[in-house]
Amino acid sequence: MSEHIHKSHNKTLLLYHFVCPIKYRRKVLNDTVAKTFKEICLGIKERYEIHFFEIGLDGDHVHFLIQSIPMNAPKKIIGAVKSITAKEIFRLHPEVKQMLWGGKFWTSGYYVNTVGQYVNEEVIQKYIQNQGKSEYTKLHRNQLKLF
C-alpha cells in the first residue's frame, strides 16, 4: 500500500498508472525475460525515487503502478524506466534485440493516468467549489486528509 512521502517542506502521494507497448507489439516477455525485467525495475527503485507497486507484463506491453515525487514529472519517470529497462534487457537477453529490428525495445508513446488513493475527481471538484463555506470545509477536510 502506498504511503505519503515526507520531505522537508511537503507531503505527497502521487500515483501513476503507465502502459507501455513494446515496439511492433512483439511478444518478447517470456518467463525468463519477465523475471529479469522485474529485477531491473527493483534496481531502478534503489537509484531513483520511483517506487513500483505493481508491474503487469502482458507479452507485448507492460502496465506499471508507480509512486514518485513531484520533482519527477510523469515524462521523466517513464523516460527513465523505458531507457534503463531497454538497455538492460538488450544487454542481458541479446535474443530479444534480434526479435526487435531497429534496436528499439519500446514504442515512442505511452499511456499515463493519475490514481487517487482517497478521493476521485468529483469529490475534489466539490471540495474546491465549496472553499470558504466553513460548514462544508469542516465536514469534508477529514475525508480528504490534506494535512
Secondary structure, DSSP 8 states (H G I E B T S, - for coil): ----EE-SS-EE-EEEEEEEEBGGG-----HHHHHHHHHHHHHHHHHSSEEEEEEEE-SSEEEEEEEE-TTS-HHHHHHHHHHHHHHHHHHH-HHHHHHSTTS-SB-S--EEEEE-SS--HHHHHHHHHTTT-HHHHHHHHHHHT--
